């Protein structure tokens, strides 16, 4: 899931694993490719659900 910014023009603020308890109301489901691309482009991974680990992303 991507947690979107405060308005329609703000970039996403977090990538979450689906069902994360910490995902905000502005979150929407996305595919694996979009989540990986977002992480690669610098969107932060949620520190609680660790989608980077779940997706196998290694720094």
Secondary structure, DSSP 8 states (H G I E B T S, - for coil): -EE--SSTTS---EE--TT-TT--TTEE---HHHHHHHHHTT-EE-TTT-HHHHTT---
